[in-house]
């Protein structure tokens, strides 16, 4: 698919990589047209106090 997405998906499962792995999941959902799952990821971010980040992301 996209090389950058593949690279991010293959990051080690370490705390420092969590946000990158969440965001790659979000963008993959959007690219594949799964807007409902993408919205669930945004909701998760909001629930965890990341409103400013979510405000910058558009579906």
N, CA, C, O and CB atoms as a CASP TS submission, in Angstrom:
PFRMAT TS
TARGET T0000
AUTHOR 0000-0000-0000
METHOD Language model
MODEL 1
PARENT N/A
ATOM      1  N   UNK     1       0.850  -1.184   0.000  1.00  0.00           N
ATOM      2  CA  UNK     1       0.000   0.000   0.000  1.00  0.00           C
ATOM      3  C   UNK     1       0.891   1.240   0.000  1.00  0.00           C
ATOM      4  O   UNK     1       1.431   1.613  -1.041  1.00  0.00           O
ATOM      5  CB  UNK     1      -0.965   0.002   1.229  1.00  0.00           C
ATOM      6  N   UNK     2       1.043   1.863   1.128  1.00  0.00           N
ATOM      7  CA  UNK     2       1.901   3.034   1.263  1.00  0.00           C
ATOM      8  C   UNK     2       3.100   2.665   2.121  1.00  0.00           C
ATOM      9  O   UNK     2       2.933   2.100   3.202  1.00  0.00           O
ATOM     10  CB  UNK     2       1.125   4.233   1.879  1.00  0.00           C
ATOM     11  N   UNK     3       4.298   2.973   1.659  1.00  0.00           N
ATOM     12  CA  UNK     3       5.504   2.596   2.388  1.00  0.00           C
ATOM     13  C   UNK     3       5.560   3.220   3.772  1.00  0.00           C
ATOM     14  O   UNK     3       5.986   2.575   4.729  1.00  0.00           O
ATOM     15  CB  UNK     3       6.728   2.993   1.603  1.00  0.00           C
ATOM     16  N   UNK     4       5.132   4.471   3.884  1.00  0.00           N
ATOM     17  CA  UNK     4       5.194   5.127   5.190  1.00  0.00           C
ATOM     18  C   UNK     4       4.259   4.457   6.194  1.00  0.00           C
ATOM     19  O   UNK     4       4.603   4.331   7.369  1.00  0.00           O
ATOM     20  CB  UNK     4       4.841   6.611   5.056  1.00  0.00           C
ATOM     21  N   UNK     5       3.097   4.033   5.750  1.00  0.00           N
ATOM     22  CA  UNK     5       2.167   3.338   6.634  1.00  0.00           C
ATOM     23  C   UNK     5       2.760   2.002   7.048  1.00  0.00           C
ATOM     24  O   UNK     5       2.676   1.621   8.216  1.00  0.00           O
ATOM     25  CB  UNK     5       0.798   3.135   5.948  1.00  0.00           C
ATOM     26  N   UNK     6       3.351   1.295   6.114  1.00  0.00           N
ATOM     27  CA  UNK     6       3.961   0.008   6.445  1.00  0.00           C
ATOM     28  C   UNK     6       5.084   0.172   7.461  1.00  0.00           C
ATOM     29  O   UNK     6       5.207  -0.635   8.382  1.00  0.00           O
ATOM     30  CB  UNK     6       4.493  -0.669   5.184  1.00  0.00           C
ATOM     31  N   UNK     7       5.892   1.192   7.306  1.00  0.00           N
ATOM     32  CA  UNK     7       6.983   1.427   8.257  1.00  0.00           C
ATOM     33  C   UNK     7       6.447   1.721   9.654  1.00  0.00           C
ATOM     34  O   UNK     7       6.956   1.192  10.643  1.00  0.00           O
ATOM     35  CB  UNK     7       7.863   2.588   7.782  1.00  0.00           C
ATOM     36  N   UNK     8       5.435   2.552   9.731  1.00  0.00           N
ATOM     37  CA  UNK     8       4.862   2.888  11.032  1.00  0.00           C
ATOM     38  C   UNK     8       4.194   1.683  11.679  1.00  0.00           C
ATOM     39  O   UNK     8       4.272   1.505  12.895  1.00  0.00           O
ATOM     40  CB  UNK     8       3.857   4.021  10.887  1.00  0.00           C
ATOM     41  N   UNK     9       3.540   0.857  10.872  1.00  0.00           N
ATOM     42  CA  UNK     9       2.891  -0.332  11.414  1.00  0.00           C
ATOM     43  C   UNK     9       3.903  -1.302  12.012  1.00  0.00           C
ATOM     44  O   UNK     9       3.574  -2.073  12.914  1.00  0.00           O
ATOM     45  CB  UNK     9       2.081  -1.028  10.331  1.00  0.00           C
ATOM     46  N   UNK    10       5.119  -1.264  11.513  1.00  0.00           N
ATOM     47  CA  UNK    10       6.155  -2.187  11.964  1.00  0.00           C
ATOM     48  C   UNK    10       7.005  -1.648  13.106  1.00  0.00           C
ATOM     49  O   UNK    10       7.993  -2.279  13.482  1.00  0.00           O
ATOM     50  CB  UNK    10       7.039  -2.537  10.820  1.00  0.00           C
ATOM     51  N   UNK    11       6.645  -0.498  13.666  1.00  0.00           N
ATOM     52  CA  UNK    11       7.379   0.014  14.818  1.00  0.00           C
ATOM     53  C   UNK    11       7.263  -0.951  15.992  1.00  0.00           C
ATOM     54  O   UNK    11       6.262  -1.652  16.144  1.00  0.00           O
ATOM     55  CB  UNK    11       6.861   1.407  15.215  1.00  0.00           C
ATOM     56  N   UNK    12       8.295  -0.971  16.810  1.00  0.00           N
ATOM     57  CA  UNK    12       8.254  -1.786  18.020  1.00  0.00           C
ATOM     58  C   UNK    12       7.105  -1.331  18.911  1.00  0.00           C
ATOM     59  O   UNK    12       6.727  -0.159  18.913  1.00  0.00           O
ATOM     60  CB  UNK    12       9.596  -1.706  18.783  1.00  0.00           C
ATOM     61  N   UNK    13       6.564  -2.267  19.659  1.00  0.00           N
ATOM     62  CA  UNK    13       5.460  -1.948  20.567  1.00  0.00           C
ATOM     63  C   UNK    13       6.018  -1.413  21.871  1.00  0.00           C
ATOM     64  O   UNK    13       5.994  -2.087  22.901  1.00  0.00           O
ATOM     65  CB  UNK    13       4.571  -3.191  20.826  1.00  0.00           C
ATOM     66  N   UNK    14       6.517  -0.200  21.809  1.00  0.00           N
ATOM     67  CA  UNK    14       7.059   0.495  22.970  1.00  0.00           C
ATOM     68  C   UNK    14       6.186   1.710  23.242  1.00  0.00           C
ATOM     69  O   UNK    14       5.564   2.242  22.323  1.00  0.00           O
ATOM     70  CB  UNK    14       8.550   0.909  22.744  1.00  0.00           C
ATOM     71  N   UNK    15       6.131   2.158  24.496  1.00  0.00           N
ATOM     72  CA  UNK    15       5.314   3.328  24.811  1.00  0.00           C
ATOM     73  C   UNK    15       5.617   4.540  23.923  1.00  0.00           C
ATOM     74  O   UNK    15       4.703   5.282  23.565  1.00  0.00           O
ATOM     75  CB  UNK    15       5.515   3.704  26.252  1.00  0.00           C
ATOM     76  N   UNK    16       6.866   4.743  23.572  1.00  0.00           N
ATOM     77  CA  UNK    16       7.206   5.917  22.757  1.00  0.00           C
ATOM     78  C   UNK    16       6.610   5.840  21.349  1.00  0.00           C
ATOM     79  O   UNK    16       6.537   6.858  20.661  1.00  0.00           O
ATOM     80  CB  UNK    16       8.720   6.063  22.662  1.00  0.00           C
ATOM     81  N   UNK    17       6.187   4.661  20.913  1.00  0.00           N
ATOM     82  CA  UNK    17       5.626   4.495  19.578  1.00  0.00           C
ATOM     83  C   UNK    17       4.102   4.405  19.565  1.00  0.00           C
ATOM     84  O   UNK    17       3.501   4.304  18.495  1.00  0.00           O
ATOM     85  CB  UNK    17       6.201   3.267  18.945  1.00  0.00           C
ATOM     86  N   UNK    18       3.480   4.440  20.719  1.00  0.00           N
ATOM     87  CA  UNK    18       2.026   4.245  20.796  1.00  0.00           C
ATOM     88  C   UNK    18       1.243   5.247  19.952  1.00  0.00           C
ATOM     89  O   UNK    18       0.361   4.864  19.184  1.00  0.00           O
ATOM     90  CB  UNK    18       1.572   4.343  22.235  1.00  0.00           C
ATOM     91  N   UNK    19       1.567   6.517  20.095  1.00  0.00           N
ATOM     92  CA  UNK    19       0.804   7.524  19.358  1.00  0.00           C
ATOM     93  C   UNK    19       0.957   7.338  17.858  1.00  0.00           C
ATOM     94  O   UNK    19      -0.020   7.461  17.119  1.00  0.00           O
ATOM     95  CB  UNK    19       1.247   8.930  19.757  1.00  0.00           C
ATOM     96  N   UNK    20       2.153   7.047  17.399  1.00  0.00           N
ATOM     97  CA  UNK    20       2.379   6.828  15.959  1.00  0.00           C
ATOM     98  C   UNK    20       1.558   5.640  15.472  1.00  0.00           C
ATOM     99  O   UNK    20       0.985   5.693  14.384  1.00  0.00           O
ATOM    100  CB  UNK    20       3.885   6.593  15.666  1.00  0.00           C
ATOM    101  N   UNK    21       1.494   4.576  16.257  1.00  0.00           N
ATOM    102  CA  UNK    21       0.740   3.398  15.855  1.00  0.00           C
ATOM    103  C   UNK    21      -0.765   3.685  15.830  1.00  0.00           C
ATOM    104  O   UNK    21      -1.478   3.174  14.967  1.00  0.00           O
ATOM    105  CB  UNK    21       1.042   2.233  16.799  1.00  0.00           C
ATOM    106  N   UNK    22      -1.244   4.494  16.766  1.00  0.00           N
ATOM    107  CA  UNK    22      -2.659   4.885  16.764  1.00  0.00           C
ATOM    108  C   UNK    22      -2.962   5.719  15.523  1.00  0.00           C
ATOM    109  O   UNK    22      -3.977   5.506  14.860  1.00  0.00           O
ATOM    110  CB  UNK    22      -3.018   5.678  18.052  1.00  0.00           C
ATOM    111  N   UNK    23      -2.083   6.668  15.211  1.00  0.00           N
ATOM    112  CA  UNK    23      -2.331   7.545  14.071  1.00  0.00           C
ATOM    113  C   UNK    23      -2.241   6.799  12.742  1.00  0.00           C
ATOM    114  O   UNK    23      -3.004   7.093  11.822  1.00  0.00           O
ATOM    115  CB  UNK    23      -1.345   8.697  14.080  1.00  0.00           C
ATOM    116  N   UNK    24      -1.327   5.844  12.627  1.00  0.00           N
ATOM    117  CA  UNK    24      -1.266   5.073  11.384  1.00  0.00           C
ATOM    118  C   UNK    24      -2.545   4.255  11.216  1.00  0.00           C
ATOM    119  O   UNK    24      -3.037   4.084  10.101  1.00  0.00           O
ATOM    120  CB  UNK    24      -0.022   4.145  11.372  1.00  0.00           C
ATOM    121  N   UNK    25      -3.075   3.756  12.319  1.00  0.00           N
ATOM    122  CA  UNK    25      -4.339   3.039  12.263  1.00  0.00           C
ATOM    123  C   UNK    25      -5.451   3.976  11.784  1.00  0.00           C
ATOM    124  O   UNK    25      -6.269   3.602  10.944  1.00  0.00           O
ATOM    125  CB  UNK    25      -4.686   2.442  13.646  1.00  0.00           C
ATOM    126  N   UNK    26      -5.471   5.184  12.321  1.00  0.00           N
ATOM    127  CA  UNK    26      -6.480   6.176  11.912  1.00  0.00           C
ATOM    128  C   UNK    26      -6.384   6.472  10.416  1.00  0.00           C
ATOM    129  O   UNK    26      -7.385   6.394   9.704  1.00  0.00           O
ATOM    130  CB  UNK    26      -6.311   7.480  12.718  1.00  0.00           C
ATOM    131  N   UNK    27      -5.190   6.811   9.937  1.00  0.00           N
ATOM    132  CA  UNK    27      -5.039   7.177   8.527  1.00  0.00           C
ATOM    133  C   UNK    27      -5.300   5.997   7.600  1.00  0.00           C
ATOM    134  O   UNK    27      -5.802   6.190   6.493  1.00  0.00           O
ATOM    135  CB  UNK    27      -3.645   7.727   8.275  1.00  0.00           C
ATOM    136  N   UNK    28      -4.975   4.795   8.019  1.00  0.00           N
ATOM    137  CA  UNK    28      -5.277   3.631   7.207  1.00  0.00           C
ATOM    138  C   UNK    28      -6.792   3.456   7.088  1.00  0.00           C
ATOM    139  O   UNK    28      -7.295   3.124   6.014  1.00  0.00           O
ATOM    140  CB  UNK    28      -4.627   2.370   7.806  1.00  0.00           C
ATOM    141  N   UNK    29      -7.516   3.676   8.179  1.00  0.00           N
ATOM    142  CA  UNK    29      -8.977   3.609   8.134  1.00  0.00           C
ATOM    143  C   UNK    29      -9.540   4.629   7.147  1.00  0.00           C
ATOM    144  O   UNK    29     -10.422   4.312   6.349  1.00  0.00           O
ATOM    145  CB  UNK    29      -9.569   3.845   9.533  1.00  0.00           C
ATOM    146  N   UNK    30      -9.032   5.833   7.207  1.00  0.00           N
ATOM    147  CA  UNK    30      -9.520   6.888   6.324  1.00  0.00           C
ATOM    148  C   UNK    30      -9.230   6.550   4.871  1.00  0.00           C
ATOM    149  O   UNK    30     -10.101   6.699   4.015  1.00  0.00           O
ATOM    150  CB  UNK    30      -8.887   8.232   6.691  1.00  0.00           C
ATOM    151  N   UNK    31      -8.017   6.097   4.586  1.00  0.00           N
ATOM    152  CA  UNK    31      -7.646   5.748   3.210  1.00  0.00           C
ATOM    153  C   UNK    31      -8.473   4.587   2.670  1.00  0.00           C
ATOM    154  O   UNK    31      -8.737   4.512   1.470  1.00  0.00           O
ATOM    155  CB  UNK    31      -6.168   5.398   3.140  1.00  0.00           C
ATOM    156  N   UNK    32      -8.881   3.683   3.556  1.00  0.00           N
ATOM    157  CA  UNK    32      -9.682   2.533   3.141  1.00  0.00           C
ATOM    158  C   UNK    32     -11.179   2.831   3.167  1.00  0.00           C
ATOM    159  O   UNK    32     -11.986   1.979   2.797  1.00  0.00           O
ATOM    160  CB  UNK    32      -9.382   1.344   4.032  1.00  0.00           C
ATOM    161  N   UNK    33     -11.555   4.029   3.600  1.00  0.00           N
ATOM    162  CA  UNK    33     -12.960   4.430   3.613  1.00  0.00           C
ATOM    163  C   UNK    33     -13.742   3.975   4.831  1.00  0.00           C
ATOM    164  O   UNK    33     -14.971   4.048   4.831  1.00  0.00           O
ATOM    165  CB  UNK    33     -13.624   3.913   2.407  1.00  0.00           C
ATOM    166  N   UNK    34     -13.066   3.508   5.865  1.00  0.00           N
ATOM    167  CA  UNK    34     -13.750   3.072   7.088  1.00  0.00           C
ATOM    168  C   UNK    34     -13.856   4.267   8.046  1.00  0.00           C
ATOM    169  O   UNK    34     -13.147   4.351   9.049  1.00  0.00           O
ATOM    170  CB  UNK    34     -12.987   1.872   7.767  1.00  0.00           C
ATOM    171  N   UNK    35     -14.761   5.178   7.702  1.00  0.00           N
ATOM    172  CA  UNK    35     -14.895   6.416   8.471  1.00  0.00           C
ATOM    173  C   UNK    35     -15.403   6.181   9.883  1.00  0.00           C
ATOM    174  O   UNK    35     -15.053   6.928  10.797  1.00  0.00           O
ATOM    175  CB  UNK    35     -15.821   7.364   7.758  1.00  0.00           C
ATOM    176  N   UNK    36     -16.219   5.161  10.074  1.00  0.00           N
ATOM    177  CA  UNK    36     -16.737   4.866  11.411  1.00  0.00           C
ATOM    178  C   UNK    36     -15.601   4.487  12.360  1.00  0.00           C
ATOM    179  O   UNK    36     -15.532   4.987  13.483  1.00  0.00           O
ATOM    180  CB  UNK    36     -17.777   3.732  11.348  1.00  0.00           C
ATOM    181  N   UNK    37     -14.721   3.613  11.910  1.00  0.00           N
ATOM    182  CA  UNK    37     -13.591   3.224  12.752  1.00  0.00           C
ATOM    183  C   UNK    37     -12.661   4.417  12.983  1.00  0.00           C
ATOM    184  O   UNK    37     -12.126   4.586  14.078  1.00  0.00           O
ATOM    185  CB  UNK    37     -12.815   2.053  12.109  1.00  0.00           C
ATOM    186  N   UNK    38     -12.470   5.239  11.955  1.00  0.00           N
ATOM    187  CA  UNK    38     -11.662   6.447  12.111  1.00  0.00           C
ATOM    188  C   UNK    38     -12.243   7.370  13.169  1.00  0.00           C
ATOM    189  O   UNK    38     -11.510   7.942  13.975  1.00  0.00           O
ATOM    190  CB  UNK    38     -11.549   7.186  10.784  1.00  0.00           C
ATOM    191  N   UNK    39     -13.551   7.511  13.163  1.00  0.00           N
ATOM    192  CA  UNK    39     -14.216   8.352  14.159  1.00  0.00           C
ATOM    193  C   UNK    39     -14.059   7.779  15.560  1.00  0.00           C
ATOM    194  O   UNK    39     -13.917   8.531  16.524  1.00  0.00           O
ATOM    195  CB  UNK    39     -15.698   8.506  13.823  1.00  0.00           C
ATOM    196  N   UNK    40     -14.083   6.463  15.681  1.00  0.00           N
ATOM    197  CA  UNK    40     -13.885   5.823  16.986  1.00  0.00           C
ATOM    198  C   UNK    40     -12.490   6.125  17.532  1.00  0.00           C
ATOM    199  O   UNK    40     -12.319   6.318  18.735  1.00  0.00           O
ATOM    200  CB  UNK    40     -14.093   4.298  16.878  1.00  0.00           C
ATOM    201  N   UNK    41     -11.503   6.164  16.650  1.00  0.00           N
ATOM    202  CA  UNK    41     -10.144   6.496  17.080  1.00  0.00           C
ATOM    203  C   UNK    41     -10.092   7.939  17.570  1.00  0.00           C
ATOM    204  O   UNK    41      -9.473   8.224  18.595  1.00  0.00           O
ATOM    205  CB  UNK    41      -9.133   6.279  15.927  1.00  0.00           C
ATOM    206  N   UNK    42     -10.740   8.853  16.843  1.00  0.00           N
ATOM    207  CA  UNK    42     -10.783  10.252  17.274  1.00  0.00           C
ATOM    208  C   UNK    42     -11.501  10.373  18.618  1.00  0.00           C
ATOM    209  O   UNK    42     -11.077  11.138  19.484  1.00  0.00           O
ATOM    210  CB  UNK    42     -11.485  11.126  16.210  1.00  0.00           C
ATOM    211  N   UNK    43     -12.573   9.627  18.787  1.00  0.00           N
ATOM    212  CA  UNK    43     -13.300   9.646  20.058  1.00  0.00           C
ATOM    213  C   UNK    43     -12.392   9.167  21.195  1.00  0.00           C
ATOM    214  O   UNK    43     -12.392   9.751  22.279  1.00  0.00           O
ATOM    215  CB  UNK    43     -14.572   8.761  19.973  1.00  0.00           C
ATOM    216  N   UNK    44     -11.625   8.115  20.949  1.00  0.00           N
ATOM    217  CA  UNK    44     -10.676   7.610  21.942  1.00  0.00           C
ATOM    218  C   UNK    44      -9.672   8.695  22.326  1.00  0.00           C
ATOM    219  O   UNK    44      -9.378   8.885  23.506  1.00  0.00           O
ATOM    220  CB  UNK    44      -9.938   6.368  21.401  1.00  0.00           C
ATOM    221  N   UNK    45      -9.151   9.402  21.333  1.00  0.00           N
ATOM    222  CA  UNK    45      -8.189  10.474  21.618  1.00  0.00           C
ATOM    223  C   UNK    45      -8.834  11.570  22.460  1.00  0.00           C
ATOM    224  O   UNK    45      -8.228  12.060  23.413  1.00  0.00           O
ATOM    225  CB  UNK    45      -7.639  11.070  20.308  1.00  0.00           C
ATOM    226  N   UNK    46     -10.066  11.957  22.110  1.00  0.00           N
ATOM    227  CA  UNK    46     -10.788  12.978  22.890  1.00  0.00           C
ATOM    228  C   UNK    46     -10.987  12.529  24.329  1.00  0.00           C
ATOM    229  O   UNK    46     -10.778  13.300  25.266  1.00  0.00           O
ATOM    230  CB  UNK    46     -12.150  13.285  22.247  1.00  0.00           C
ATOM    231  N   UNK    47     -11.391  11.276  24.497  1.00  0.00           N
ATOM    232  CA  UNK    47     -11.635  10.737  25.830  1.00  0.00           C
ATOM    233  C   UNK    47     -10.369  10.731  26.682  1.00  0.00           C
ATOM    234  O   UNK    47     -10.440  10.653  27.909  1.00  0.00           O
ATOM    235  CB  UNK    47     -12.194   9.330  25.729  1.00  0.00           C
ATOM    236  N   UNK    48      -9.221  10.813  26.035  1.00  0.00           N
ATOM    237  CA  UNK    48      -7.950  10.779  26.741  1.00  0.00           C
ATOM    238  C   UNK    48      -7.251  12.134  26.736  1.00  0.00           C
ATOM    239  O   UNK    48      -6.028  12.219  26.848  1.00  0.00           O
ATOM    240  CB  UNK    48      -7.049   9.736  26.126  1.00  0.00           C
ATOM    241  N   UNK    49      -8.055  13.195  26.604  1.00  0.00           N
ATOM    242  CA  UNK    49      -7.550  14.550  26.771  1.00  0.00           C
ATOM    243  C   UNK    49      -6.744  15.109  25.621  1.00  0.00           C
ATOM    244  O   UNK    49      -5.933  16.012  25.822  1.00  0.00           O
ATOM    245  CB  UNK    49      -6.736  14.600  27.960  1.00  0.00           C
ATOM    246  N   UNK    50      -6.947  14.594  24.415  1.00  0.00           N
ATOM    247  CA  UNK    50      -6.181  15.072  23.269  1.00  0.00           C
ATOM    248  C   UNK    50      -7.051  15.864  22.297  1.00  0.00           C
ATOM    249  O   UNK    50      -6.953  15.701  21.080  1.00  0.00           O
ATOM    250  CB  UNK    50      -5.535  13.901  22.548  1.00  0.00           C
ATOM    251  N   UNK    51      -7.902  16.724  22.855  1.00  0.00           N
ATOM    252  CA  UNK    51      -8.836  17.514  22.043  1.00  0.00           C
ATOM    253  C   UNK    51      -8.125  18.409  21.031  1.00  0.00           C
ATOM    254  O   UNK    51      -8.597  18.562  19.904  1.00  0.00           O
ATOM    255  CB  UNK    51      -9.709  18.366  22.944  1.00  0.00           C
ATOM    256  N   UNK    52      -7.009  18.995  21.415  1.00  0.00           N
ATOM    257  CA  UNK    52      -6.298  19.895  20.496  1.00  0.00           C
ATOM    258  C   UNK    52      -5.769  19.149  19.276  1.00  0.00           C
ATOM    259  O   UNK    52      -5.778  19.683  18.167  1.00  0.00           O
ATOM    260  CB  UNK    52      -5.140  20.586  21.221  1.00  0.00           C
ATOM    261  N   UNK    53      -5.320  17.943  19.475  1.00  0.00           N
ATOM    262  CA  UNK    53      -4.840  17.136  18.347  1.00  0.00           C
ATOM    263  C   UNK    53      -6.004  16.772  17.444  1.00  0.00           C
ATOM    264  O   UNK    53      -5.899  16.878  16.222  1.00  0.00           O
ATOM    265  CB  UNK    53      -4.124  15.858  18.844  1.00  0.00           C
ATOM    266  N   UNK    54      -7.112  16.342  18.033  1.00  0.00           N
ATOM    267  CA  UNK    54      -8.284  15.951  17.262  1.00  0.00           C
ATOM    268  C   UNK    54      -8.810  17.137  16.459  1.00  0.00           C
ATOM    269  O   UNK    54      -9.256  16.964  15.325  1.00  0.00           O
ATOM    270  CB  UNK    54      -9.382  15.400  18.188  1.00  0.00           C
ATOM    271  N   UNK    55      -8.763  18.328  17.028  1.00  0.00           N
ATOM    272  CA  UNK    55      -9.248  19.520  16.328  1.00  0.00           C
ATOM    273  C   UNK    55      -8.469  19.778  15.043  1.00  0.00           C
ATOM    274  O   UNK    55      -8.994  20.393  14.115  1.00  0.00           O
ATOM    275  CB  UNK    55      -9.156  20.738  17.238  1.00  0.00           C
ATOM    276  N   UNK    56      -7.246  19.321  14.982  1.00  0.00           N
ATOM    277  CA  UNK    56      -6.400  19.529  13.793  1.00  0.00           C
ATOM    278  C   UNK    56      -6.590  18.439  12.737  1.00  0.00           C
ATOM    279  O   UNK    56      -6.127  18.580  11.605  1.00  0.00           O
ATOM    280  CB  UNK    56      -4.933  19.585  14.203  1.00  0.00           C
ATOM    281  N   UNK    57      -7.265  17.363  13.104  1.00  0.00           N
ATOM    282  CA  UNK    57      -7.471  16.230  12.199  1.00  0.00           C
ATOM    283  C   UNK    57      -8.879  16.328  11.614  1.00  0.00           C
ATOM    284  O   UNK    57      -9.847  16.529  12.346  1.00  0.00           O
ATOM    285  CB  UNK    57      -7.266  14.861  12.943  1.00  0.00           C
ATOM    286  N   UNK    58      -8.985  16.189  10.325  1.00  0.00           N
ATOM    287  CA  UNK    58     -10.287  16.252   9.662  1.00  0.00           C
ATOM    288  C   UNK    58     -10.591  14.912   8.997  1.00  0.00           C
ATOM    289  O   UNK    58      -9.715  14.306   8.380  1.00  0.00           O
ATOM    290  CB  UNK    58     -10.319  17.400   8.617  1.00  0.00           C
ATOM    291  N   UNK    59     -11.829  14.455   9.124  1.00  0.00           N
ATOM    292  CA  UNK    59     -12.267  13.251   8.391  1.00  0.00           C
ATOM    293  C   UNK    59     -12.805  13.703   7.064  1.00  0.00           C
ATOM    294  O   UNK    59     -13.237  12.878   6.259  1.00  0.00           O
ATOM    295  CB  UNK    59     -13.350  12.431   9.184  1.00  0.00           C
TER
END
